[in-house]
Amino acid sequence: MQCAPSQGTDASLGAGWAALGWAKNMEQLLRTISQAVDDAGNALPPDDARDYRKSYKALLKKAEVECPPPDPLIRVPLIRLIRPP
């Protein structure tokens, strides 16, 4: 499964990005955090920072479930892709 569309914009990809709910949620969270930091004078209160960190880590876990990393046992060394043995 391809986890992220390889080209185009969010609007042009339509359903491709819709399948990546965690990615849209991450974008929204990062924008919210950025605005909160700006509003707080470039330093979040510790409780707010902790809450945002928890949300961020939860989204990372969701992303790993929806889009797991490749199995390292079936990776092909890059050199073999470039030059035949």
C-alpha positions in Angstrom: 0.0 0.0 0.0 1.3 3.4 -0.9 0.9 5.6 2.2 1.2 9.0 0.6 0.3 10.3 -2.8 3.5 11.0 -4.8 2.4 14.1 -6.7 -0.2 16.8 -6.9 -1.8 18.9 -4.3 -4.3 18.1 -1.6 -7.2 19.5 -3.6 -6.2 17.6 -6.8 -5.7 14.2 -5.0 -9.2 14.1 -3.5 -9.7 10.5 -2.2 -5.9 9.9 -2.0 -5.5 12.2 0.9 -8.9 11.3 2.4 -7.5 7.8 3.2 -4.7 9.5 5.3 -6.9 10.7 8.1 -3.9 10.8 10.5 -2.0 13.1 8.1 -4.8 15.7 8.0 -5.2 15.5 11.8 -1.4 16.0 12.2 -1.5 19.0 9.9 -4.3 20.5 11.9 -2.6 19.7 15.2 0.7 21.3 14.1 -1.1 24.4 12.9 -3.0 24.6 16.3 0.2 24.2 18.2 2.0 26.9 16.1 -0.9 29.3 16.7 -0.9 28.5 20.5 2.9 29.1 20.7 2.5 32.5 18.8 -0.4 33.5 21.1 1.6 32.5 24.2 4.5 34.7 23.2 6.7 31.9 21.9 6.6 29.7 25.0 3.7 27.4 25.9 2.8 26.8 29.6 4.1 23.4 30.7 0.6 21.9 31.0 -0.3 22.9 27.5 3.0 21.6 26.1 2.4 18.3 27.8 -1.1 18.0 26.4 0.0 18.8 22.8 2.9 16.4 23.2 0.4 13.6 24.1 -1.8 14.4 21.1 1.2 14.4 18.8 2.4 11.0 20.1 -1.1 9.5 19.8 -1.2 10.7 16.1 2.2 9.2 15.5 0.9 5.8 16.8 -2.1 6.1 14.6 0.1 6.9 11.6 2.3 3.8 12.2 -0.8 1.6 12.3 -2.3 3.1 9.1 1.0 3.3 7.3 3.6 0.9 8.8 7.2 1.1 7.9 8.5 -1.4 5.4 9.6 -4.8 6.6 13.4 -4.5 7.0 13.8 -8.2 6.0 12.5 -7.7 2.5 14.4 -4.5 1.7 16.5 -4.6 -1.4 19.9 -2.8 -0.9 19.9 0.4 -2.9 23.2 -0.5 -4.7 21.4 -3.5 -6.3 18.7 -1.2 -7.7 21.4 0.9 -9.4 23.9 -1.7 -10.5 23.1 -5.3 -11.3 25.3 -7.8 -9.4 
